[in-house]
Amino acid sequence: MDAAERALIELGYQIARRDPAEGVLTTQPIEAPSDLATNRPTNWSSRGKARRIAEVRVHSDGGETRYYCRVMIQEQAAQGHRMFAADRAPTDTPGDYTAINRDAATTSEQNTVWRTMRRDKSAERRILDAIGAERTP
């Protein structure tokens, strides 16, 4: 687990969650160009923000340790779904859309929806190679 954490830090990631009991390391999101979400040049994309999150799982079984890595490219979902929420509501009672129901008492970070678009397999390979290098004396 320590080798995975050192490898992630050396690659520029910051650890957001370290759970030794589960064998999971999750990194802080890193803002990425929006073209990462679509594989298109930025000027073709009208999409919003994108971010990268890495998760490393460490599994020990019978003296053998295995590392699994997943790097997700996530895109910030558009706020358009909020505009039409009243149209999709099961009722038209005005009390259903008070300020508290519209997330007025929460932060924008809590209300932001991130959608996983794809995995970054080249970043996964770099992380696994770095872990291997950390483990080799």
N, C-alpha and C positions, 0 to 999 in steps of 0.2 A: 504494500500500500504506500509505503514511504517512497519507493522508487517511482511509482506513478505520479505521486504528488510533486516530487522534484522535477520530473520530466515536464509536467504541465507548466510549472512555474518557469523553467528554463525556456519554454516555448512562448512565454509571454502571457499565459493565462493566470487568472486569479481564482483561487478556490472559494466557492460560495458555500458548498456543503461537503463535509467530510464525515462519512458514517462508517466507521470500522466494522461495526456489527453486521451491516449489510454488505460491506465491501464496495461502497460507492463513493466516487468523487465527482462532484458537479462543479463546473466553473461559472464564474460571473459571465453574463452576456457581454460579448464584444460587438460593438456596432460595426456593421459591414456595409459595403456599397450595395444598393438595392438590386443591381444586376446579378448579384450572387443568388438571389431567390429565383430568378427566371432563366439564368444562363444567357441573357441577352445584354447587349451593350446598354449602359445607363441611359443614353439618350433615346432608346427605343421604349424604355419602360416608364410607365406613368405610375408605377407603384411607389409605396411609401418606404419607410425605414425597414432595414433588414438587420438581423443580428445572428451571431454564431454562438452556440452553446455546446461545450464538450462534456461528455459523461464517460467516465472510465469505471468499469466494474472489475473487481478482483475476485477470483474464485480459486480457493485452495482446496485440493482434493488429493489426499494420500501423498502429501509431500510435493505435489506438483502444483504450481501456481499458474493460472491462466488469466490473461488480461483481455477484456473486451472493451472496445471503444466505439462511441457513436458521437459524431459531430453533426449537429442539426443546424440547418440554415432556416431561420424563421423570418416571416414577414409580418409586419404590423398590419392587422386587419383594418380595413377601411371603416370609418365611422358611419358610413351610409346605412348600415343595418339599424342604427339607433334612430335615424330619421324616420324610418318606416315602421318602427316598433308598434306605434299606436294602430296602424293599419292591420297588423297581424295579430293584435290582441284579441282574446276571446270575448271581451266585453268592451263596451264603450263608456263605462262609468268614469266620470272625470276624476274621482278619487283614486283611481288606480294609477294615476300618473302624477303623483305628488313629487316634490323635490327629492325626498328620500328614495322614492322608487326610481328616480332618474339618476341615481348615484351622486347626488349633490353633496352628500356627507362623506364621500370617499375621495381618494387622491386619483390623479390621472394614471399613475403607475398601477394602481389597483384595478382600474377600469380598462386598461389597455389589453387588447386581445392579440396574442401572437399565434400564428398558424405555421406549422412546420411545412416547408415547401419541399425540401429534399435533404439528403445527407451530403456532407463534404468528405468524400472518400479519400481524397489526397491528404486532407488534414488528419483524418483518422490514421492513415498509414504513417505520417510523420510522427504522430504521438506514440504509436506502438513501437516505431523504430527507436524513438528517444527513450522509451521505457526499457527496451532491450539493451540499449547502450548504458543506461543507469545500472542495470542488474549485472552487466558483465564487468568483472574486476579488471 
